[in-house]
Structure formats: structure tokens, C-alpha cells
Amino acid sequence: MNEPASLVVLPRLQVQNANAISGSICWGFPSPTAFVGFAHALERKFFSELREGFGGVGIICHQFHPQVCQSPGLRTHVFRLRRNPAGEDGNATALVEEGRAHMEISLVIAVKDHMPVRSGAYFAEDLLVTAQGMRVAGGSILPTRDGERFSAQWWPLANNPEGQAEAFRKLRRQLLPGFALVQREDLLAERLAEIRLQHPEGNALDALLDLCRLNIEPDRPSPDKPGERQWGVRKEPGWLVPLPVGYSALSPLYGPGKVRNARDGVTPFRFVEGLYSLGEWVGPHRMENVRQILWHSDTDPDNGIYRCINHYSTPFAID
């Protein structure tokens, strides 16, 4: 895999009404697939100017406001849904449950092409202008605010790991306050091994749910009475979240036009189900290398795997 030559930072993008339901078992911040897809769509718009293309995208969230409300007398929250027009009978028409959120994000896009500093700065500005007319996770990007901190940035990278690490140390300060979304399959594998010591039939879904839910157990140490046990919340390492990362095939790959009502008649088609992994929100100041923050697409059509991956746990595995 080619090393990135430069980084383009699209800072403090305000996104309105982004999709907050990206999986069947979780809701919240959009899936990494939405941002990898956004970077891919942006890359295609500059196809004539790029030879090597992009080499991944980093996702940093500064603010996240889900559009939910709490009904009077209830302890649960519900999404704020749009009101559909009344039907012919005067009753409200049926609607599909949709969750929306407003968020402020920064995207760090790795560029493999080498460019002079001045040309790179113009290229970064063009990327930001083009991004204004696109959607991120189904949400609309609001106009850029005035000020240098909201302008696109071009960060050249050195050809050696030490120079890249030095540039990233300067960049990560500008990404604060905020949290970067990374993948933690190592923690998922560790918890699965622990579960199978007591329950050999345990699977990866059991480990994922165990890490992401609120576990209240009766054998927690008492802070007031040493040696005694009490009910308490089991604390997990870090800010862990369930993460939809792609799709796995359920059917063979059908030829173009073989399946009715497909999106188009020229693209092969197959039925899929969602793939899940474990994610963590990490402060950029805790990272040492730019490769730890980047998400990449990873496909294996022969085995029916279409997913996004991040190398935070194994930052040197992509050399």
C-alpha cells in the first residue's frame, strides 16, 4: 500500500440532518462507510487531477446532537420525526422510522499524489468548495464559516516515519477538542476469549454486546467497605461503541439486469447483511501516527466481504 504524500483537512464541517440509524442493532453517529463513501465520491470528482488518488479518511467529531425528545412521563427518548401529509381519508400516512442528527466534524483525507505546496493549497480549497454541494451520511453541509480555522488545509508529509509523525503531532492539536473514531477488533477478540472460558458456545456478537451495553453486576468492590461486594456498573476500557463497518454476502453475485428493481441494469447485484465491529472514540492527542486515524475500504468479492477497516490497533500492519 502506498504511503500518503499529503493530507487534506476539511475542518469543522457543520452537517445538518445526517442519518443516525446506520445499523439494525444500534443508532447514533453515522457508520464509517458513509465517510469512506463520501471521500470516494469526492475523489471521483477530481479524477482528472489525480494519478494515485486518496489513501483513506480520518473521522473526527467535535459536536453531535441527535434529534430526539423525551415524552412527558416517560424515561425513554424518541426520534423527532417529520409529519407526513394527511392521506385521502384524513389520517396521517404511514412513515418509515428515521433518525437524524446535527454534527460538527473534521475529515482528514490522505492524498497519495505529490504536489507543490501552493498547488496543494489550491487543491484543498477546491475540495472544500466541491464538498459544500455534497451530502455526508445523507446530511447537508452548511456553508463554511469565516476564519482561518474553518478553511481547508494542506499538510505535506515527509518520506520518513519520523517526519510524518512530527507533522501529525502538529496537526492533531488543531483537531481538538474532538474525538477520532477508530476500530478496536483487538478488544473484541480479547473479550470473546474471556467469554468462551465460561461459555464455550459464545460468539462475537455476545462479546460485542457485552462490551457496549451497561452491565450492572452484584460483585463490584465496595468503595466504603473494603472486602465487601455490592451492586455496581462494570467499567470498560475507553469509550466503546458498536460499529457497522460494511456488508457480507447472503447470495451469489448476479449479473447486471438479473434481479428486478435493482438500482441500475449495468452493475452486478447480490443480497447482503450488515457487518459489525467494535469502535472507540479516542482523543487525537493520544495518537502517534497518521495511519492510526485513517479508514480504508477493503473488499473481498470472492468471499462476499465489503467493509471498511482501520489500523489503530495495528498501525504498522499496512506497510
GUROMI-352623 format. One line per field, with one value per residue (C-alpha): residue in three letters; residue number from 1; x, y, z. Coordinates in pm, 1 decimal, decimal comma, padded with zeros to 6 digits. Layout:
N
code	c(ALA  ...)
pos	c(NUM  ...)
east	c(X  ...)
north	c(Y  ...)
up	c(Z  ...)
***
This chain:
319
code	c(MET  ASN  GLU  PRO  ALA  SER  LEU  VAL  VAL  LEU  PRO  ARG  LEU  GLN  VAL  GLN  ASN  ALA  ASN  ALA  ILE  SER  GLY  SER  ILE  CYS  TRP  GLY  PHE  PRO  SER  PRO  THR  ALA  PHE  VAL  GLY  PHE  ALA  HIS  ALA  LEU  GLU  ARG  LYS  PHE  PHE  SER  GLU  LEU  ARG  GLU  GLY  PHE  GLY  GLY  VAL  GLY  ILE  ILE  CYS  HIS  GLN  PHE  HIS  PRO  GLN  VAL  CYS  GLN  SER  PRO  GLY  LEU  ARG  THR  HIS  VAL  PHE  ARG  LEU  ARG  ARG  ASN  PRO  ALA  GLY  GLU  ASP  GLY  ASN  ALA  THR  ALA  LEU  VAL  GLU  GLU  GLY  ARG  ALA  HIS  MET  GLU  ILE  SER  LEU  VAL  ILE  ALA  VAL  LYS  ASP  HIS  MET  PRO  VAL  ARG  SER  GLY  ALA  TYR  PHE  ALA  GLU  ASP  LEU  LEU  VAL  THR  ALA  GLN  GLY  MET  ARG  VAL  ALA  GLY  GLY  SER  ILE  LEU  PRO  THR  ARG  ASP  GLY  GLU  ARG  PHE  SER  ALA  GLN  TRP  TRP  PRO  LEU  ALA  ASN  ASN  PRO  GLU  GLY  GLN  ALA  GLU  ALA  PHE  ARG  LYS  LEU  ARG  ARG  GLN  LEU  LEU  PRO  GLY  PHE  ALA  LEU  VAL  GLN  ARG  GLU  ASP  LEU  LEU  ALA  GLU  ARG  LEU  ALA  GLU  ILE  ARG  LEU  GLN  HIS  PRO  GLU  GLY  ASN  ALA  LEU  ASP  ALA  LEU  LEU  ASP  LEU  CYS  ARG  LEU  ASN  ILE  GLU  PRO  ASP  ARG  PRO  SER  PRO  ASP  LYS  PRO  GLY  GLU  ARG  GLN  TRP  GLY  VAL  ARG  LYS  GLU  PRO  GLY  TRP  LEU  VAL  PRO  LEU  PRO  VAL  GLY  TYR  SER  ALA  LEU  SER  PRO  LEU  TYR  GLY  PRO  GLY  LYS  VAL  ARG  ASN  ALA  ARG  ASP  GLY  VAL  THR  PRO  PHE  ARG  PHE  VAL  GLU  GLY  LEU  TYR  SER  LEU  GLY  GLU  TRP  VAL  GLY  PRO  HIS  ARG  MET  GLU  ASN  VAL  ARG  GLN  ILE  LEU  TRP  HIS  SER  ASP  THR  ASP  PRO  ASP  ASN  GLY  ILE  TYR  ARG  CYS  ILE  ASN  HIS  TYR  SER  THR  PRO  PHE  ALA  ILE  ASP)
pos	c(1  2  3  4  5  6  7  8  9  10  11  12  13  14  15  16  17  18  19  20  21  22  23  24  25  26  27  28  29  30  31  32  33  34  35  36  37  38  39  40  41  42  43  44  45  46  47  48  49  50  51  52  53  54  55  56  57  58  59  60  61  62  63  64  65  66  67  68  69  70  71  72  73  74  75  76  77  78  79  80  81  82  83  84  85  86  87  88  89  90  91  92  93  94  95  96  97  98  99  100  101  102  103  104  105  106  107  108  109  110  111  112  113  114  115  116  117  118  119  120  121  122  123  124  125  126  127  128  129  130  131  132  133  134  135  136  137  138  139  140  141  142  143  144  145  146  147  148  149  150  151  152  153  154  155  156  157  158  159  160  161  162  163  164  165  166  167  168  169  170  171  172  173  174  175  176  177  178  179  180  181  182  183  184  185  186  187  188  189  190  191  192  193  194  195  196  197  198  199  200  201  202  203  204  205  206  207  208  209  210  211  212  213  214  215  216  217  218  219  220  221  222  223  224  225  226  227  228  229  230  231  232  233  234  235  236  237  238  239  240  241  242  243  244  245  246  247  248  249  250  251  252  253  254  255  256  257  258  259  260  261  262  263  264  265  266  267  268  269  270  271  272  273  274  275  276  277  278  279  280  281  282  283  284  285  286  287  288  289  290  291  292  293  294  295  296  297  298  299  300  301  302  303  304  305  306  307  308  309  310  311  312  313  314  315  316  317  318  319)
east	c(00000,0  00140,9  00212,8  00017,8  00218,2  -00002,9  -00312,2  -00613,2  -00807,6  -01169,0  -01215,0  -01528,3  -01786,7  -02137,0  -02368,7  -02744,1  -02987,9  -02735,0  -02856,2  -02842,4  -02958,9  -02680,2  -02740,1  -03013,4  -02886,9  -02754,1  -02809,7  -02602,7  -02304,6  -02304,8  -02112,7  -01754,9  -01886,4  -02066,8  -01743,9  -01534,2  -01806,2  -01804,8  -01426,9  -01460,2  -01729,0  -01509,1  -01213,7  -01414,7  -01496,6  -01121,5  -01034,4  -00861,8  -00630,7  -00519,0  -00298,8  -00271,9  -00592,7  -00684,1  -00544,2  -00805,0  -01007,9  -00993,6  -01315,7  -01315,8  -01634,7  -01647,5  -02020,4  -02309,5  -02674,2  -02923,8  -03271,8  -03453,4  -03701,3  -03836,8  -04211,5  -04374,6  -04391,8  -04159,3  -03795,2  -03719,5  -03622,8  -03776,2  -03668,4  -03824,4  -03993,8  -04126,0  -04502,9  -04624,5  -04922,4  -05263,3  -05399,7  -05728,8  -05906,1  -05775,2  -05544,5  -05167,4  -04992,7  -04751,0  -04384,6  -04058,8  -03875,5  -03581,3  -03327,6  -03145,4  -02864,1  -02676,0  -02300,0  -01974,5  -01692,3  -01344,5  -01226,8  -00859,8  -00815,0  -00487,5  -00366,9  -00114,2  -00022,4  00277,4  00200,1  00385,6  00270,4  00095,6  -00078,4  -00178,0  -00330,1  -00541,5  -00639,9  -00752,4  -00965,0  -01124,5  -01205,4  -01380,1  -01581,0  -01688,3  -01778,8  -02023,9  -02250,6  -02239,0  -02403,9  -02236,2  -02430,0  -02740,8  -02691,8  -02640,5  -02315,3  -02381,2  -02185,4  -01831,7  -01785,6  -01536,1  -01196,0  -00870,5  -00968,0  -01256,9  -01050,5  -00921,2  -00565,8  -00288,2  -00032,5  00268,2  00418,7  00783,0  00911,6  01021,8  00818,7  00984,7  00888,7  00532,5  00498,7  00623,0  00369,0  00089,6  00181,1  00126,3  -00196,3  -00360,3  -00359,9  -00584,6  -00832,5  -00901,6  -01142,2  -01280,5  -01265,0  -01148,8  -01340,0  -01117,6  -01164,1  -01083,1  -01106,8  -00830,1  -01053,5  -01336,9  -01115,4  -00993,8  -01346,8  -01458,0  -01174,3  -01279,6  -01643,0  -01553,0  -01367,0  -01704,7  -01936,0  -01765,7  -02064,5  -02018,7  -01976,3  -01852,9  -02199,8  -02205,2  -01868,0  -01980,0  -02299,3  -02112,0  -01864,4  -02117,9  -02407,5  -02436,9  -02351,4  -02474,7  -02327,7  -02358,1  -01991,4  -01840,0  -01593,7  -01746,2  -01563,2  -01675,8  -01629,7  -01311,9  -01355,2  -01729,8  -01908,4  -02202,9  -02406,3  -02224,8  -02153,0  -01870,7  -01638,1  -01498,9  -01165,5  -01230,8  -01537,3  -01651,4  -01936,2  -02086,2  -01985,0  -02140,4  -01842,1  -01981,8  -02166,3  -02136,7  -02288,9  -02602,5  -02635,3  -02417,8  -02325,0  -02595,2  -02521,5  -02646,6  -03020,1  -03081,4  -03255,6  -03571,2  -03592,2  -03214,6  -03065,7  -02939,0  -02906,7  -02529,2  -02395,0  -02373,5  -02602,3  -02606,2  -02802,9  -02607,4  -02633,9  -02460,4  -02116,2  -02041,1  -01722,6  -01615,3  -01525,1  -01373,9  -01370,3  -01011,9  -00863,6  -00632,1  -00365,2  -00331,1  -00229,7  00125,8  00088,3  -00147,9  -00218,0  -00395,0  -00668,3  -00740,9  -01026,3  -00993,1  -01224,5  -01145,7  -01329,1  -01307,8  -01574,5  -01477,6  -01572,4  -01850,3  -01690,6  -01734,5  -01618,5  -01417,4  -01113,8  -00897,5  -00548,8  -00549,1  -00475,6  -00211,1  -00074,7  00215,3  00020,5  -00037,3  00326,3)
north	c(00000,0  00340,1  00585,9  00912,1  01205,8  01474,9  01531,4  01749,4  01863,0  01973,9  02128,5  02194,2  02091,1  02150,9  01874,9  01900,0  01606,4  01326,8  00968,8  00848,4  00489,4  00314,1  -00039,6  -00273,8  -00302,5  00046,4  00412,3  00725,4  00857,3  00753,3  00448,3  00484,5  00354,2  00685,9  00884,8  00645,2  00665,4  01045,1  01054,4  00815,4  01031,3  01338,0  01156,9  01073,2  01439,7  01513,5  01206,2  01411,3  01583,7  01275,2  00984,4  00789,8  00910,4  00914,2  00680,9  00685,8  00926,6  01014,1  01096,4  01344,5  01451,3  01783,3  01803,4  01560,5  01648,1  01367,7  01493,8  01320,4  01422,8  01277,3  01243,8  01369,2  01099,0  00862,2  00779,3  00685,2  00912,4  00902,0  01048,9  01369,5  01253,9  01460,6  01492,2  01340,4  01498,9  01354,3  01090,9  01084,9  00956,1  01244,7  01028,6  01061,0  00848,2  00575,2  00665,0  00479,4  00540,5  00770,4  00912,7  01235,6  01424,5  01750,3  01725,5  01912,1  01703,8  01731,8  01499,3  01416,2  01286,3  01118,8  01207,2  00980,2  01229,5  01460,3  01829,3  02154,2  02337,3  02615,0  02373,9  02156,2  02452,2  02537,8  02173,1  02162,0  02472,5  02316,1  02004,0  02208,1  02407,2  02087,4  01921,9  02203,9  02069,8  01709,0  01513,6  01333,9  01037,0  01181,4  01517,9  01860,2  02050,4  02407,0  02699,8  02741,8  02993,6  03277,3  03238,0  03055,0  02765,1  02681,8  02692,1  02382,2  02286,5  02115,3  01921,2  01779,6  01465,6  01365,0  01044,7  00900,4  00789,1  01044,5  01335,9  01210,2  01170,6  01527,1  01668,2  01468,4  01594,5  01948,6  01855,6  01668,9  01978,4  02150,8  01863,3  01932,9  01945,1  01637,5  01260,0  01034,5  00719,2  00409,2  00032,3  -00195,2  -00553,0  -00640,9  -00564,4  -00758,1  -01064,8  -01041,4  -01026,6  -01315,1  -01527,8  -01437,9  -01526,5  -01863,5  -01962,5  -01980,5  -02027,0  -02220,1  -02157,6  -01778,7  -01586,5  -01246,6  -01091,6  -01185,8  -01015,9  -00703,9  -00665,4  -00730,2  -00450,8  -00192,9  -00228,5  -00108,6  -00410,6  -00384,1  -00666,6  -00766,4  -00841,8  -00495,0  -00385,9  -00152,1  00185,7  00239,5  -00111,4  -00285,5  -00656,8  -00638,0  -00663,3  -00461,7  -00386,8  -00163,8  -00083,7  -00274,5  -00017,1  -00082,6  00043,4  00352,4  00494,7  00185,0  00171,7  -00088,0  -00006,0  -00104,9  -00145,3  -00296,3  -00590,1  -00966,4  -01153,1  -01364,0  -01468,8  -01531,6  -01239,1  -01194,7  -01043,7  -00699,9  -00693,7  -01037,5  -00900,2  -00695,6  -00346,8  -00315,4  00032,7  00003,4  -00252,1  -00240,9  -00324,8  -00680,6  -00739,2  -00954,0  -00961,6  -00875,0  -00835,8  -00589,5  -00646,1  -00512,4  -00444,2  -00260,2  00107,6  00353,0  00730,7  00838,8  01183,0  01269,7  01375,9  01008,5  00900,3  00880,9  00817,8  00937,6  00579,7  00519,0  00765,6  00661,0  00438,8  00239,6  00031,3  -00340,7  -00575,9  -00948,5  -01030,7  -01399,1  -01436,9  -01177,5  -00921,8  -00546,9  -00344,2  -00054,6  -00110,4  00099,7  00012,8  00185,5  -00141,8  -00249,7  00077,7  -00085,1  -00368,6  -00177,1  -00132,5)
up	c(00000,0  -00098,8  00178,3  00170,1  00038,6  00191,8  00399,2  00325,4  00629,4  00587,4  00931,4  01134,5  00876,8  01007,1  00885,8  00925,1  00935,9  00894,6  00920,6  01282,4  01216,6  01029,9  01158,4  01274,0  01633,6  01704,3  01639,6  01684,1  01490,7  01121,9  01009,1  00877,6  00545,8  00499,8  00526,8  00319,8  00054,7  00076,5  00023,6  -00270,3  -00432,0  -00378,7  -00533,1  -00844,6  -00896,7  -00918,4  -01122,6  -01394,7  -01143,2  -00951,3  -01053,2  -00728,4  -00563,1  -00196,1  00068,2  00344,0  00554,5  00923,5  01111,4  01399,8  01575,0  01761,3  01830,7  01791,1  01853,7  01787,7  01708,0  01994,2  02260,2  02582,3  02607,7  02930,9  03194,3  03008,3  03067,1  02709,6  02422,3  02076,1  01744,1  01619,4  01301,5  01016,7  00987,4  00662,7  00483,2  00558,4  00323,3  00136,3  00446,6  00654,2  00866,6  00882,7  00622,3  00724,9  00762,5  00797,6  01125,0  01056,8  01293,7  01223,6  01389,6  01354,7  01392,4  01351,8  01208,8  01062,8  00787,6  00731,0  00375,4  00280,0  -00072,2  -00243,2  -00517,1  -00471,0  -00525,1  -00461,2  -00151,7  -00343,8  -00579,8  -00286,8  -00104,2  -00408,2  -00442,8  -00078,4  -00130,6  -00437,7  -00236,8  00029,9  -00225,1  -00400,5  -00071,1  00000,6  -00272,0  -00149,7  00127,9  00418,2  00558,6  00398,6  00571,6  00416,5  00469,8  00579,9  00430,0  00556,2  00835,1  00810,5  00969,0  00911,6  01138,8  00903,8  00584,4  00405,7  00499,0  00302,9  00508,1  00313,5  00467,6  00474,1  00317,5  00650,9  00956,9  01184,6  00959,4  00921,9  01297,5  01351,8  01104,5  01264,1  01611,3  01486,7  01308,0  01593,7  01814,3  01560,6  01580,8  01946,8  02116,2  01946,1  01926,9  01643,8  01556,8  01540,1  01524,2  01820,9  01699,8  01945,8  02245,5  02082,6  02038,7  02399,8  02539,1  02318,4  02456,7  02813,8  02746,6  02594,7  02910,3  03086,6  02788,8  02507,3  02278,6  02298,2  01974,3  01858,2  01893,9  02263,0  02307,9  02118,9  02325,1  02648,6  02573,4  02455,4  02698,8  03059,6  03275,8  03638,5  03844,7  04213,9  04272,8  04240,0  04515,6  04772,4  04791,5  05154,3  05298,4  05179,8  05132,7  05073,8  04739,6  04612,3  04302,8  04057,6  03694,5  03531,9  03377,0  03031,6  02896,3  02685,5  02513,1  02322,7  02070,9  01834,5  01480,9  01145,9  00913,5  00594,4  00444,0  00399,8  00106,8  00150,3  -00212,6  -00517,7  -00739,7  -01001,8  -01339,1  -01445,0  -01501,8  -01345,3  -01033,9  -01070,0  -00919,1  -00877,0  -00876,5  -01234,9  -01509,3  -01562,9  -01215,0  -01072,3  -00774,4  -00460,3  -00135,8  00179,0  00555,6  00785,4  00936,8  01285,2  01474,6  01787,9  01772,2  02015,5  02040,7  02105,8  02152,4  01859,5  02107,8  02208,9  01857,9  01732,8  01359,8  01089,6  00982,1  01312,5  01223,5  00864,5  00745,1  00420,9  00206,9  00197,1  -00039,3  -00097,1  -00358,9  -00370,4  -00004,4  -00019,1  00215,2  00160,4  00457,6  00596,3  00816,5  01045,9  01173,4  01509,4  01690,2  01438,5  01296,0  01113,9  00954,2  00629,7  00532,0)
***
